[in-house]
Amino acid sequence: MIKYKGIKLTGMLFAICALLCSAADKGDEGKKEPISSAPTPGIFFSTNLPSGQQKPSPFSAKISADFVKKVMETSARIEKCKKQISNRQAYLYESNPQIKAYRQQMIEMQGRINKILKSDKELIDMRLNRDIIWTTMPVLPKMRYQQPGMRPRILGTK
């Protein structure tokens, strides 16, 4: 009984999707532009469209250049802010005695937490299973011209 209802529901969903797709196709019939078979002059080959013509860009080159310029400027400002924040935090960690005391307490508490975690048999078994699965992972082939940050992560390395 449950299988029959599942099959019936799946069939109904399929029919609804087919109807929606056909309605969407009918709505775009008047808007289609004729595709010319002649390629754009000066372009010998393009993979954009089957006949070789390029798709028109939604943005002009000037808008794209302005956009890229704004993105780069904003990115530089964000990086500058991050550096200032990092420097201020480092200064506070070094100079504030209260932060130093709390940090020492945090290190001690984390040591206690680690002892509790190391004593849990179930957690140890889970980590062992994960490590065994990790060793069966196929190794990715090395790329010739590899970027420094694009390497696959190897267990036990930074």
Order of alpha helices (4+ residues) and beta strands (2+ residues): alpha-alpha-alpha-alpha
